Amino acid sequence: MKLPPISTEPRQSAYDVVIIGGAMIGSSVAWFLSNNPDFTGSVLVVERDPSYEWCSTAHTNSCIRQQFSNEINVRISQFGAQFVKNFREHLGGDTDIPDIPLHSYGYMYMAGNEEFANILRANQKIQADLGAGTRILTPAEIAEAYPFYNLDGIVLASHNPVDEGYFEGSTMFDWWKRKARQNGAEYLTNEVVAIGRNGAKVENVTLKSGEVIAAGTVINASGPRAVLTARMAGLDVPVEPRRRYTFIFDCETDLPRELPLTIDPSGVHMRNDGQYFLCGCPPDDDPAMDYDDFTMDHSVWEEKLWPAIANRVPAFEAVKVINSWVGHYAFNTLDQNAIVGPHTEVGNFIFVNGFSGHGFQQSPAMGRGVSELVTYGEFRALDLSPLGYDRVARGEPFLERAVI
């Protein structure tokens, strides 16, 4: 089915659901809603940048893991892995839809002290109880399985080789968007500049082009710009853009097997990326950034990344940078966990924000959950209420101890 070009002008003056932000999260919500046989309403997705060049979706590393400290985050990623592995089936079996391989070589969380080792042990018990394949490895066991590591200073590691690694997230995003449009969701190249609110209800959105669109429900899927969208409705959310650096590099020496996504005690992470390798880290000084600031700091490679990866994998003494980029985390300053659900006072304004780097792997569960919330007024398949906005209103963090 050939789709018409995406317009800058809405076809209607009113929609049951208006989604602000059409990248990975917004398109997940749009597809799950439009694919839900119990939802019969109209959906408008407003995206300010049709190129998606600077959104978090365009700068993701497409990783997925079950190694979290909270049950809800483990279950969210378990559904995400199942969804990725059965992507074509979930989207109706269309033979044009490609399979999405999930490269499951696991995360390798390394502990450099007993305090963090105890956290990994406790997390492993939670994960194992939920069916995850996480195991605790001694330095001797790590060395036997992965002889390329330098294990000086490593107390132990946790590793899960089942449904952890990375996948082709851009393919999933592209097909969600395409299928949502085929199902009747309307995408619009425009920008929401105001949200009309009457007490405990939002009533409309105003587009940059001047149109005022009546809205039954407004969904904030604005990534790092979530707070700007919330404030249009007189609301707030603790999300800000934080810079994250990624470097792709080649190595002179072949490793004897794939490099797991290794989280070094230094805070640097690294993994295989096809024929190359990928590494990244947060900056040591990690303030909120301007929404359009994607300035690369090349000293991060020289002063932090390269020394750390060469220390942990001596073969990485001789590497060549192939590519690099800067992306923005939609960073939840309260607790680095997703915020999903309605505002405590404005019930038809729904947040799906603050993923702090977990957006791609959590997007299937988030799209499904928000679809259920809009359609039935409750979460059904998986109760996402621990991630609700009410904790923000109370100022009570829902802490996740496994944040990269």
Secondary structure, 3 states (H helix, E strand, C coil): CCCCCCECCCCCCEEEEEEECCCHHHHHHHHHHHHCCCCCCCEEEEECCCCCCCCHHHHCCCEECCCCCCHHHHHHHHHHHHHHHCHHHHCCCCCCCCCCCEECCCEEEEECCHHHHHHHHHHHHHHHHCCCCCEEECHHHHHHHCCCCCCCCCCEEEEECCCCEEECHHHHHHHHHHHHHHCCCEEEECCEEEEEEECCEEEEEEECCCCEEEEEEEEECCHHHHHHHHHHCCCCCCEEEEEEEEEEEEECCCCCCCCCEEECCCCCEEEEECCEEEEEECCCCCCCCCCCCCCCCCHHHHHHHHHHHHHHCHHHHCEEEEEEEEEEEEEECCCCCCEEEECCCCCCEEEEECCCCCHHHHHHHHHHHHHHHHHHCCCCCCCCHHHCCHHHHHCCCCCCCCCC
